[in-house]
């Protein structure tokens, strides 16, 4: 088993711990572009593997600058 990365989705069903306690999973991606941070999110029904909701939002840099202190930006953006 890989110690980092995606723990919810796998092509090998034996790797998943399906004990009936999880119904929905929120998953998505974040990517920076010239305007800000783009977030693509999906809500997936874990029992039948169907996407039940999606959303795509842009958080402009001026908003990010107001909520993330300059000293913490390396943790969000990376080195």
PyMOL Python script that loads the backbone (N, CA, C, O; Angstrom):
from pymol import cmd

cmd.read_pdbstr("""\
ATOM      1  N   UNK A   1       0.833  -1.185   0.000  1.00  0.00           N
ATOM      2  CA  UNK A   1       0.000   0.000   0.000  1.00  0.00           C
ATOM      3  C   UNK A   1       0.876   1.246   0.000  1.00  0.00           C
ATOM      4  O   UNK A   1       1.902   1.288   0.679  1.00  0.00           O
ATOM      5  N   UNK A   2       0.479   2.239  -0.746  1.00  0.00           N
ATOM      6  CA  UNK A   2       1.221   3.491  -0.843  1.00  0.00           C
ATOM      7  C   UNK A   2       0.903   4.344   0.380  1.00  0.00           C
ATOM      8  O   UNK A   2      -0.258   4.444   0.778  1.00  0.00           O
ATOM      9  N   UNK A   3       1.921   4.960   0.980  1.00  0.00           N
ATOM     10  CA  UNK A   3       1.711   5.725   2.214  1.00  0.00           C
ATOM     11  C   UNK A   3       1.251   7.156   1.960  1.00  0.00           C
ATOM     12  O   UNK A   3       0.834   7.836   2.898  1.00  0.00           O
ATOM     13  N   UNK A   4       1.318   7.634   0.710  1.00  0.00           N
ATOM     14  CA  UNK A   4       0.830   8.969   0.395  1.00  0.00           C
ATOM     15  C   UNK A   4      -0.067   8.893  -0.821  1.00  0.00           C
ATOM     16  O   UNK A   4       0.057   7.980  -1.638  1.00  0.00           O
ATOM     17  N   UNK A   5      -0.965   9.847  -0.942  1.00  0.00           N
ATOM     18  CA  UNK A   5      -1.789   9.895  -2.137  1.00  0.00           C
ATOM     19  C   UNK A   5      -3.251   9.610  -1.866  1.00  0.00           C
ATOM     20  O   UNK A   5      -3.770   9.899  -0.788  1.00  0.00           O
ATOM     21  N   UNK A   6      -3.894   9.046  -2.849  1.00  0.00           N
ATOM     22  CA  UNK A   6      -5.335   8.832  -2.860  1.00  0.00           C
ATOM     23  C   UNK A   6      -5.696   7.565  -2.096  1.00  0.00           C
ATOM     24  O   UNK A   6      -5.357   6.463  -2.528  1.00  0.00           O
ATOM     25  N   UNK A   7      -6.380   7.713  -0.963  1.00  0.00           N
ATOM     26  CA  UNK A   7      -6.721   6.565  -0.134  1.00  0.00           C
ATOM     27  C   UNK A   7      -8.140   6.060  -0.362  1.00  0.00           C
ATOM     28  O   UNK A   7      -8.491   4.989   0.134  1.00  0.00           O
ATOM     29  N   UNK A   8      -8.957   6.796  -1.092  1.00  0.00           N
ATOM     30  CA  UNK A   8     -10.359   6.438  -1.245  1.00  0.00           C
ATOM     31  C   UNK A   8     -10.621   5.649  -2.515  1.00  0.00           C
ATOM     32  O   UNK A   8     -11.433   4.724  -2.505  1.00  0.00           O
ATOM     33  N   UNK A   9      -9.956   5.989  -3.601  1.00  0.00           N
ATOM     34  CA  UNK A   9     -10.227   5.355  -4.878  1.00  0.00           C
ATOM     35  C   UNK A   9      -9.107   4.399  -5.248  1.00  0.00           C
ATOM     36  O   UNK A   9      -7.926   4.710  -5.096  1.00  0.00           O
ATOM     37  N   UNK A  10      -9.495   3.243  -5.731  1.00  0.00           N
ATOM     38  CA  UNK A  10      -8.528   2.256  -6.154  1.00  0.00           C
ATOM     39  C   UNK A  10      -9.177   1.361  -7.195  1.00  0.00           C
ATOM     40  O   UNK A  10     -10.382   1.118  -7.138  1.00  0.00           O
ATOM     41  N   UNK A  11      -8.407   0.878  -8.129  1.00  0.00           N
ATOM     42  CA  UNK A  11      -8.916  -0.100  -9.097  1.00  0.00           C
ATOM     43  C   UNK A  11      -8.939  -1.498  -8.507  1.00  0.00           C
ATOM     44  O   UNK A  11      -9.572  -2.403  -9.050  1.00  0.00           O
ATOM     45  N   UNK A  12      -8.244  -1.666  -7.391  1.00  0.00           N
ATOM     46  CA  UNK A  12      -8.210  -2.950  -6.707  1.00  0.00           C
ATOM     47  C   UNK A  12      -9.161  -2.876  -5.516  1.00  0.00           C
ATOM     48  O   UNK A  12      -8.839  -2.261  -4.500  1.00  0.00           O
ATOM     49  N   UNK A  13     -10.329  -3.500  -5.638  1.00  0.00           N
ATOM     50  CA  UNK A  13     -11.347  -3.394  -4.585  1.00  0.00           C
ATOM     51  C   UNK A  13     -10.900  -4.032  -3.276  1.00  0.00           C
ATOM     52  O   UNK A  13     -11.453  -3.712  -2.224  1.00  0.00           O
ATOM     53  N   UNK A  14      -9.911  -4.928  -3.312  1.00  0.00           N
ATOM     54  CA  UNK A  14      -9.409  -5.545  -2.088  1.00  0.00           C
ATOM     55  C   UNK A  14      -8.677  -4.543  -1.196  1.00  0.00           C
ATOM     56  O   UNK A  14      -8.553  -4.760   0.009  1.00  0.00           O
ATOM     57  N   UNK A  15      -8.192  -3.445  -1.783  1.00  0.00           N
ATOM     58  CA  UNK A  15      -7.471  -2.436  -1.022  1.00  0.00           C
ATOM     59  C   UNK A  15      -8.400  -1.505  -0.252  1.00  0.00           C
ATOM     60  O   UNK A  15      -7.957  -0.803   0.657  1.00  0.00           O
ATOM     61  N   UNK A  16      -9.690  -1.492  -0.608  1.00  0.00           N
ATOM     62  CA  UNK A  16     -10.632  -0.577   0.027  1.00  0.00           C
ATOM     63  C   UNK A  16     -11.280  -1.230   1.236  1.00  0.00           C
ATOM     64  O   UNK A  16     -11.660  -2.400   1.201  1.00  0.00           O
ATOM     65  N   UNK A  17     -11.398  -0.464   2.295  1.00  0.00           N
ATOM     66  CA  UNK A  17     -12.051  -0.940   3.509  1.00  0.00           C
ATOM     67  C   UNK A  17     -13.503  -0.467   3.499  1.00  0.00           C
ATOM     68  O   UNK A  17     -13.811   0.620   3.988  1.00  0.00           O
ATOM     69  N   UNK A  18     -14.374  -1.269   2.951  1.00  0.00           N
ATOM     70  CA  UNK A  18     -15.785  -0.901   2.850  1.00  0.00           C
ATOM     71  C   UNK A  18     -16.549  -1.548   3.994  1.00  0.00           C
ATOM     72  O   UNK A  18     -16.980  -2.697   3.890  1.00  0.00           O
ATOM     73  N   UNK A  19     -16.714  -0.817   5.073  1.00  0.00           N
ATOM     74  CA  UNK A  19     -17.421  -1.366   6.227  1.00  0.00           C
ATOM     75  C   UNK A  19     -18.813  -0.777   6.384  1.00  0.00           C
ATOM     76  O   UNK A  19     -19.456  -0.978   7.414  1.00  0.00           O
ATOM     77  N   UNK A  20     -19.284  -0.057   5.384  1.00  0.00           N
ATOM     78  CA  UNK A  20     -20.626   0.495   5.420  1.00  0.00           C
ATOM     79  C   UNK A  20     -20.754   1.816   6.145  1.00  0.00           C
ATOM     80  O   UNK A  20     -21.862   2.343   6.244  1.00  0.00           O
ATOM     81  N   UNK A  21     -19.676   2.373   6.654  1.00  0.00           N
ATOM     82  CA  UNK A  21     -19.763   3.629   7.392  1.00  0.00           C
ATOM     83  C   UNK A  21     -19.639   4.851   6.489  1.00  0.00           C
ATOM     84  O   UNK A  21     -19.958   5.962   6.913  1.00  0.00           O
ATOM     85  N   UNK A  22     -19.187   4.667   5.269  1.00  0.00           N
ATOM     86  CA  UNK A  22     -18.966   5.792   4.372  1.00  0.00           C
ATOM     87  C   UNK A  22     -19.942   5.692   3.202  1.00  0.00           C
ATOM     88  O   UNK A  22     -19.979   4.685   2.494  1.00  0.00           O
ATOM     89  N   UNK A  23     -20.736   6.756   3.007  1.00  0.00           N
ATOM     90  CA  UNK A  23     -21.687   6.777   1.902  1.00  0.00           C
ATOM     91  C   UNK A  23     -21.225   7.713   0.793  1.00  0.00           C
ATOM     92  O   UNK A  23     -21.301   7.367  -0.386  1.00  0.00           O
ATOM     93  N   UNK A  24     -20.744   8.898   1.169  1.00  0.00           N
ATOM     94  CA  UNK A  24     -20.317   9.885   0.183  1.00  0.00           C
ATOM     95  C   UNK A  24     -18.872  10.287   0.417  1.00  0.00           C
ATOM     96  O   UNK A  24     -18.377  10.286   1.545  1.00  0.00           O
ATOM     97  N   UNK A  25     -18.200  10.635  -0.694  1.00  0.00           N
ATOM     98  CA  UNK A  25     -16.812  11.074  -0.642  1.00  0.00           C
ATOM     99  C   UNK A  25     -16.710  12.384  -1.414  1.00  0.00           C
ATOM    100  O   UNK A  25     -17.229  12.501  -2.524  1.00  0.00           O
ATOM    101  N   UNK A  26     -16.039  13.366  -0.823  1.00  0.00           N
ATOM    102  CA  UNK A  26     -15.753  14.625  -1.497  1.00  0.00           C
ATOM    103  C   UNK A  26     -14.338  14.539  -2.041  1.00  0.00           C
ATOM    104  O   UNK A  26     -13.391  14.314  -1.286  1.00  0.00           O
ATOM    105  N   UNK A  27     -14.192  14.715  -3.339  1.00  0.00           N
ATOM    106  CA  UNK A  27     -12.885  14.616  -3.973  1.00  0.00           C
ATOM    107  C   UNK A  27     -12.731  15.765  -4.956  1.00  0.00           C
ATOM    108  O   UNK A  27     -13.711  16.412  -5.325  1.00  0.00           O
ATOM    109  N   UNK A  28     -11.516  16.012  -5.371  1.00  0.00           N
ATOM    110  CA  UNK A  28     -11.318  17.077  -6.341  1.00  0.00           C
ATOM    111  C   UNK A  28      -9.867  17.417  -6.547  1.00  0.00           C
ATOM    112  O   UNK A  28      -8.963  16.728  -6.074  1.00  0.00           O
ATOM    113  N   UNK A  29      -9.668  18.508  -7.271  1.00  0.00           N
ATOM    114  CA  UNK A  29      -8.318  18.973  -7.583  1.00  0.00           C
ATOM    115  C   UNK A  29      -8.239  20.480  -7.352  1.00  0.00           C
ATOM    116  O   UNK A  29      -9.243  21.192  -7.386  1.00  0.00           O
ATOM    117  N   UNK A  30      -7.025  20.932  -7.119  1.00  0.00           N
ATOM    118  CA  UNK A  30      -6.745  22.362  -7.035  1.00  0.00           C
ATOM    119  C   UNK A  30      -5.605  22.654  -7.997  1.00  0.00           C
ATOM    120  O   UNK A  30      -4.627  21.910  -8.065  1.00  0.00           O
ATOM    121  N   UNK A  31      -5.742  23.747  -8.739  1.00  0.00           N
ATOM    122  CA  UNK A  31      -4.694  24.129  -9.686  1.00  0.00           C
ATOM    123  C   UNK A  31      -4.620  25.648  -9.759  1.00  0.00           C
ATOM    124  O   UNK A  31      -5.642  26.335  -9.767  1.00  0.00           O
ATOM    125  N   UNK A  32      -3.400  26.158  -9.813  1.00  0.00           N
ATOM    126  CA  UNK A  32      -3.195  27.596  -9.955  1.00  0.00           C
ATOM    127  C   UNK A  32      -3.118  27.949 -11.428  1.00  0.00           C
ATOM    128  O   UNK A  32      -2.533  27.215 -12.225  1.00  0.00           O
ATOM    129  N   UNK A  33      -3.717  29.088 -11.786  1.00  0.00           N
ATOM    130  CA  UNK A  33      -3.531  29.642 -13.122  1.00  0.00           C
ATOM    131  C   UNK A  33      -3.235  31.131 -12.972  1.00  0.00           C
ATOM    132  O   UNK A  33      -2.991  31.598 -11.860  1.00  0.00           O
ATOM    133  N   UNK A  34      -3.252  31.875 -14.057  1.00  0.00           N
ATOM    134  CA  UNK A  34      -2.864  33.290 -13.984  1.00  0.00           C
ATOM    135  C   UNK A  34      -3.853  34.151 -13.208  1.00  0.00           C
ATOM    136  O   UNK A  34      -3.510  35.259 -12.795  1.00  0.00           O
ATOM    137  N   UNK A  35      -5.085  33.660 -13.000  1.00  0.00           N
ATOM    138  CA  UNK A  35      -6.110  34.446 -12.294  1.00  0.00           C
ATOM    139  C   UNK A  35      -6.256  34.081 -10.824  1.00  0.00           C
ATOM    140  O   UNK A  35      -6.735  34.894 -10.033  1.00  0.00           O
ATOM    141  N   UNK A  36      -5.847  32.860 -10.441  1.00  0.00           N
ATOM    142  CA  UNK A  36      -5.997  32.444  -9.052  1.00  0.00           C
ATOM    143  C   UNK A  36      -5.994  30.936  -8.914  1.00  0.00           C
ATOM    144  O   UNK A  36      -5.376  30.225  -9.708  1.00  0.00           O
ATOM    145  N   UNK A  37      -6.687  30.459  -7.902  1.00  0.00           N
ATOM    146  CA  UNK A  37      -6.752  29.041  -7.601  1.00  0.00           C
ATOM    147  C   UNK A  37      -8.076  28.476  -8.108  1.00  0.00           C
ATOM    148  O   UNK A  37      -9.143  28.966  -7.738  1.00  0.00           O
ATOM    149  N   UNK A  38      -8.011  27.458  -8.946  1.00  0.00           N
ATOM    150  CA  UNK A  38      -9.215  26.804  -9.455  1.00  0.00           C
ATOM    151  C   UNK A  38      -9.431  25.527  -8.662  1.00  0.00           C
ATOM    152  O   UNK A  38      -8.527  24.702  -8.529  1.00  0.00           O
ATOM    153  N   UNK A  39     -10.646  25.374  -8.132  1.00  0.00           N
ATOM    154  CA  UNK A  39     -11.001  24.171  -7.391  1.00  0.00           C
ATOM    155  C   UNK A  39     -12.088  23.435  -8.154  1.00  0.00           C
ATOM    156  O   UNK A  39     -13.148  23.993  -8.438  1.00  0.00           O
ATOM    157  N   UNK A  40     -11.820  22.190  -8.483  1.00  0.00           N
ATOM    158  CA  UNK A  40     -12.805  21.291  -9.089  1.00  0.00           C
ATOM    159  C   UNK A  40     -13.160  20.254  -8.035  1.00  0.00           C
ATOM    160  O   UNK A  40     -12.286  19.532  -7.555  1.00  0.00           O
ATOM    161  N   UNK A  41     -14.425  20.176  -7.676  1.00  0.00           N
ATOM    162  CA  UNK A  41     -14.846  19.254  -6.622  1.00  0.00           C
ATOM    163  C   UNK A  41     -15.965  18.352  -7.125  1.00  0.00           C
ATOM    164  O   UNK A  41     -16.780  18.747  -7.958  1.00  0.00           O
ATOM    165  N   UNK A  42     -15.985  17.126  -6.597  1.00  0.00           N
ATOM    166  CA  UNK A  42     -17.051  16.174  -6.924  1.00  0.00           C
ATOM    167  C   UNK A  42     -17.490  15.479  -5.642  1.00  0.00           C
ATOM    168  O   UNK A  42     -16.667  15.153  -4.786  1.00  0.00           O
ATOM    169  N   UNK A  43     -18.783  15.259  -5.520  1.00  0.00           N
ATOM    170  CA  UNK A  43     -19.340  14.445  -4.446  1.00  0.00           C
ATOM    171  C   UNK A  43     -19.725  13.117  -5.095  1.00  0.00           C
ATOM    172  O   UNK A  43     -20.524  13.076  -6.030  1.00  0.00           O
ATOM    173  N   UNK A  44     -19.141  12.031  -4.580  1.00  0.00           N
ATOM    174  CA  UNK A  44     -19.339  10.706  -5.162  1.00  0.00           C
ATOM    175  C   UNK A  44     -20.045   9.819  -4.152  1.00  0.00           C
ATOM    176  O   UNK A  44     -19.659   9.760  -2.985  1.00  0.00           O
ATOM    177  N   UNK A  45     -21.093   9.122  -4.612  1.00  0.00           N
ATOM    178  CA  UNK A  45     -21.743   8.111  -3.790  1.00  0.00           C
ATOM    179  C   UNK A  45     -20.825   6.898  -3.792  1.00  0.00           C
ATOM    180  O   UNK A  45     -20.615   6.272  -4.832  1.00  0.00           O
ATOM    181  N   UNK A  46     -20.285   6.569  -2.636  1.00  0.00           N
ATOM    182  CA  UNK A  46     -19.263   5.527  -2.554  1.00  0.00           C
ATOM    183  C   UNK A  46     -19.837   4.128  -2.754  1.00  0.00           C
ATOM    184  O   UNK A  46     -19.112   3.202  -3.118  1.00  0.00           O
ATOM    185  N   UNK A  47     -21.140   3.977  -2.515  1.00  0.00           N
ATOM    186  CA  UNK A  47     -21.756   2.656  -2.649  1.00  0.00           C
ATOM    187  C   UNK A  47     -21.983   2.271  -4.101  1.00  0.00           C
ATOM    188  O   UNK A  47     -21.740   1.127  -4.484  1.00  0.00           O
ATOM    189  N   UNK A  48     -22.456   3.235  -4.930  1.00  0.00           N
ATOM    190  CA  UNK A  48     -22.720   2.903  -6.337  1.00  0.00           C
ATOM    191  C   UNK A  48     -21.758   3.585  -7.311  1.00  0.00           C
ATOM    192  O   UNK A  48     -21.905   3.444  -8.525  1.00  0.00           O
ATOM    193  N   UNK A  49     -20.775   4.323  -6.789  1.00  0.00           N
ATOM    194  CA  UNK A  49     -19.712   4.971  -7.575  1.00  0.00           C
ATOM    195  C   UNK A  49     -20.238   6.033  -8.541  1.00  0.00           C
ATOM    196  O   UNK A  49     -19.604   6.298  -9.562  1.00  0.00           O
ATOM    197  N   UNK A  50     -21.365   6.633  -8.244  1.00  0.00           N
ATOM    198  CA  UNK A  50     -21.928   7.670  -9.106  1.00  0.00           C
ATOM    199  C   UNK A  50     -21.619   9.060  -8.560  1.00  0.00           C
ATOM    200  O   UNK A  50     -21.654   9.297  -7.352  1.00  0.00           O
ATOM    201  N   UNK A  51     -21.315   9.967  -9.479  1.00  0.00           N
ATOM    202  CA  UNK A  51     -21.096  11.366  -9.117  1.00  0.00           C
ATOM    203  C   UNK A  51     -22.462  12.000  -8.905  1.00  0.00           C
ATOM    204  O   UNK A  51     -23.301  11.994  -9.806  1.00  0.00           O
ATOM    205  N   UNK A  52     -22.686  12.549  -7.713  1.00  0.00           N
ATOM    206  CA  UNK A  52     -23.987  13.144  -7.406  1.00  0.00           C
ATOM    207  C   UNK A  52     -23.959  14.664  -7.471  1.00  0.00           C
ATOM    208  O   UNK A  52     -25.014  15.295  -7.540  1.00  0.00           O
ATOM    209  N   UNK A  53     -22.766  15.267  -7.451  1.00  0.00           N
ATOM    210  CA  UNK A  53     -22.674  16.713  -7.521  1.00  0.00           C
ATOM    211  C   UNK A  53     -21.273  17.118  -7.951  1.00  0.00           C
ATOM    212  O   UNK A  53     -20.295  16.445  -7.625  1.00  0.00           O
ATOM    213  N   UNK A  54     -21.181  18.225  -8.686  1.00  0.00           N
ATOM    214  CA  UNK A  54     -19.880  18.764  -9.083  1.00  0.00           C
ATOM    215  C   UNK A  54     -19.892  20.282  -8.921  1.00  0.00           C
ATOM    216  O   UNK A  54     -20.946  20.919  -8.910  1.00  0.00           O
ATOM    217  N   UNK A  55     -18.701  20.836  -8.798  1.00  0.00           N
ATOM    218  CA  UNK A  55     -18.579  22.284  -8.716  1.00  0.00           C
ATOM    219  C   UNK A  55     -17.184  22.690  -9.177  1.00  0.00           C
ATOM    220  O   UNK A  55     -16.207  21.978  -8.942  1.00  0.00           O
ATOM    221  N   UNK A  56     -17.107  23.833  -9.828  1.00  0.00           N
ATOM    222  CA  UNK A  56     -15.827  24.399 -10.245  1.00  0.00           C
ATOM    223  C   UNK A  56     -15.844  25.868  -9.844  1.00  0.00           C
ATOM    224  O   UNK A  56     -16.725  26.622 -10.259  1.00  0.00           O
ATOM    225  N   UNK A  57     -14.883  26.262  -9.049  1.00  0.00           N
ATOM    226  CA  UNK A  57     -14.820  27.641  -8.571  1.00  0.00           C
ATOM    227  C   UNK A  57     -13.411  28.202  -8.708  1.00  0.00           C
ATOM    228  O   UNK A  57     -12.423  27.477  -8.601  1.00  0.00           O
ATOM    229  N   UNK A  58     -13.341  29.489  -8.943  1.00  0.00           N
ATOM    230  CA  UNK A  58     -12.079  30.214  -8.980  1.00  0.00           C
ATOM    231  C   UNK A  58     -12.001  31.099  -7.747  1.00  0.00           C
ATOM    232  O   UNK A  58     -12.919  31.870  -7.468  1.00  0.00           O
ATOM    233  N   UNK A  59     -10.907  30.986  -7.016  1.00  0.00           N
ATOM    234  CA  UNK A  59     -10.633  31.905  -5.913  1.00  0.00           C
ATOM    235  C   UNK A  59      -9.535  32.840  -6.418  1.00  0.00           C
ATOM    236  O   UNK A  59      -8.387  32.424  -6.575  1.00  0.00           O
ATOM    237  N   UNK A  60      -9.880  34.092  -6.672  1.00  0.00           N
ATOM    238  CA  UNK A  60      -8.892  35.033  -7.228  1.00  0.00           C
ATOM    239  C   UNK A  60      -7.732  35.264  -6.261  1.00  0.00           C
ATOM    240  O   UNK A  60      -7.870  35.106  -5.048  1.00  0.00           O
ATOM    241  N   UNK A  61      -6.596  35.637  -6.823  1.00  0.00           N
ATOM    242  CA  UNK A  61      -5.412  35.876  -6.005  1.00  0.00           C
ATOM    243  C   UNK A  61      -5.638  36.947  -4.943  1.00  0.00           C
ATOM    244  O   UNK A  61      -5.103  36.829  -3.841  1.00  0.00           O
ATOM    245  N   UNK A  62      -6.418  37.993  -5.243  1.00  0.00           N
ATOM    246  CA  UNK A  62      -6.619  39.045  -4.238  1.00  0.00           C
ATOM    247  C   UNK A  62      -7.378  38.499  -3.022  1.00  0.00           C
ATOM    248  O   UNK A  62      -7.195  38.995  -1.911  1.00  0.00           O
ATOM    249  N   UNK A  63      -8.223  37.488  -3.219  1.00  0.00           N
ATOM    250  CA  UNK A  63      -8.903  36.859  -2.086  1.00  0.00           C
ATOM    251  C   UNK A  63      -7.919  35.973  -1.329  1.00  0.00           C
ATOM    252  O   UNK A  63      -7.867  36.011  -0.100  1.00  0.00           O
ATOM    253  N   UNK A  64      -7.142  35.180  -2.056  1.00  0.00           N
ATOM    254  CA  UNK A  64      -6.134  34.333  -1.407  1.00  0.00           C
ATOM    255  C   UNK A  64      -5.153  35.178  -0.601  1.00  0.00           C
ATOM    256  O   UNK A  64      -4.779  34.816   0.515  1.00  0.00           O
ATOM    257  N   UNK A  65      -4.745  36.293  -1.167  1.00  0.00           N
ATOM    258  CA  UNK A  65      -3.801  37.173  -0.472  1.00  0.00           C
ATOM    259  C   UNK A  65      -4.386  37.724   0.824  1.00  0.00           C
ATOM    260  O   UNK A  65      -3.648  38.008   1.767  1.00  0.00           O
ATOM    261  N   UNK A  66      -5.702  37.876   0.875  1.00  0.00           N
ATOM    262  CA  UNK A  66      -6.317  38.427   2.086  1.00  0.00           C
ATOM    263  C   UNK A  66      -6.557  37.378   3.164  1.00  0.00           C
ATOM    264  O   UNK A  66      -6.745  37.730   4.329  1.00  0.00           O
ATOM    265  N   UNK A  67      -6.554  36.087   2.798  1.00  0.00           N
ATOM    266  CA  UNK A  67      -6.824  35.051   3.809  1.00  0.00           C
ATOM    267  C   UNK A  67      -5.620  34.183   4.145  1.00  0.00           C
ATOM    268  O   UNK A  67      -5.625  33.495   5.166  1.00  0.00           O
ATOM    269  N   UNK A  68      -4.588  34.199   3.305  1.00  0.00           N
ATOM    270  CA  UNK A  68      -3.380  33.416   3.574  1.00  0.00           C
ATOM    271  C   UNK A  68      -2.221  34.372   3.789  1.00  0.00           C
ATOM    272  O   UNK A  68      -1.813  35.065   2.856  1.00  0.00           O
ATOM    273  N   UNK A  69      -1.683  34.424   4.999  1.00  0.00           N
ATOM    274  CA  UNK A  69      -0.543  35.318   5.252  1.00  0.00           C
ATOM    275  C   UNK A  69       0.652  34.953   4.368  1.00  0.00           C
ATOM    276  O   UNK A  69       0.847  33.788   4.023  1.00  0.00           O
ATOM    277  N   UNK A  70       1.432  35.944   4.014  1.00  0.00           N
ATOM    278  CA  UNK A  70       2.605  35.730   3.160  1.00  0.00           C
ATOM    279  C   UNK A  70       3.538  34.678   3.720  1.00  0.00           C
ATOM    280  O   UNK A  70       4.149  33.924   2.962  1.00  0.00           O
ATOM    281  N   UNK A  71       3.657  34.617   5.026  1.00  0.00           N
ATOM    282  CA  UNK A  71       4.571  33.649   5.648  1.00  0.00           C
ATOM    283  C   UNK A  71       4.083  32.216   5.492  1.00  0.00           C
ATOM    284  O   UNK A  71       4.881  31.286   5.602  1.00  0.00           O
ATOM    285  N   UNK A  72       2.790  32.013   5.239  1.00  0.00           N
ATOM    286  CA  UNK A  72       2.244  30.663   5.103  1.00  0.00           C
ATOM    287  C   UNK A  72       2.039  30.224   3.662  1.00  0.00           C
ATOM    288  O   UNK A  72       1.629  29.088   3.425  1.00  0.00           O
ATOM    289  N   UNK A  73       2.314  31.090   2.692  1.00  0.00           N
ATOM    290  CA  UNK A  73       2.042  30.759   1.306  1.00  0.00           C
ATOM    291  C   UNK A  73       2.841  29.570   0.797  1.00  0.00           C
ATOM    292  O   UNK A  73       2.359  28.834  -0.064  1.00  0.00           O
ATOM    293  N   UNK A  74       4.040  29.366   1.301  1.00  0.00           N
ATOM    294  CA  UNK A  74       4.832  28.230   0.832  1.00  0.00           C
ATOM    295  C   UNK A  74       4.154  26.908   1.164  1.00  0.00           C
ATOM    296  O   UNK A  74       4.350  25.926   0.450  1.00  0.00           O
ATOM    297  N   UNK A  75       3.361  26.860   2.231  1.00  0.00           N
ATOM    298  CA  UNK A  75       2.665  25.628   2.617  1.00  0.00           C
ATOM    299  C   UNK A  75       1.517  25.326   1.651  1.00  0.00           C
ATOM    300  O   UNK A  75       1.181  24.164   1.425  1.00  0.00           O
ATOM    301  N   UNK A  76       0.922  26.368   1.087  1.00  0.00           N
ATOM    302  CA  UNK A  76      -0.212  26.175   0.180  1.00  0.00           C
ATOM    303  C   UNK A  76       0.254  26.038  -1.266  1.00  0.00           C
ATOM    304  O   UNK A  76      -0.196  25.147  -1.986  1.00  0.00           O
ATOM    305  N   UNK A  77       1.147  26.916  -1.684  1.00  0.00           N
ATOM    306  CA  UNK A  77       1.594  26.947  -3.069  1.00  0.00           C
ATOM    307  C   UNK A  77       2.717  25.970  -3.326  1.00  0.00           C
ATOM    308  O   UNK A  77       2.798  25.398  -4.413  1.00  0.00           O
ATOM    309  N   UNK A  78       3.576  25.768  -2.361  1.00  0.00           N
ATOM    310  CA  UNK A  78       4.747  24.901  -2.550  1.00  0.00           C
ATOM    311  C   UNK A  78       5.980  25.721  -2.814  1.00  0.00           C
ATOM    312  O   UNK A  78       5.913  26.919  -3.089  1.00  0.00           O
ATOM    313  N   UNK A  79       7.107  25.050  -2.725  1.00  0.00           N
ATOM    314  CA  UNK A  79       8.383  25.756  -2.932  1.00  0.00           C
ATOM    315  C   UNK A  79       8.742  25.850  -4.390  1.00  0.00           C
ATOM    316  O   UNK A  79       9.781  26.412  -4.735  1.00  0.00           O
TER     317      UNK A  79
END
""", "prot")
cmd.dss("prot")
cmd.show_as("cartoon", "prot")
cmd.util.cbc("prot")
cmd.orient("prot")
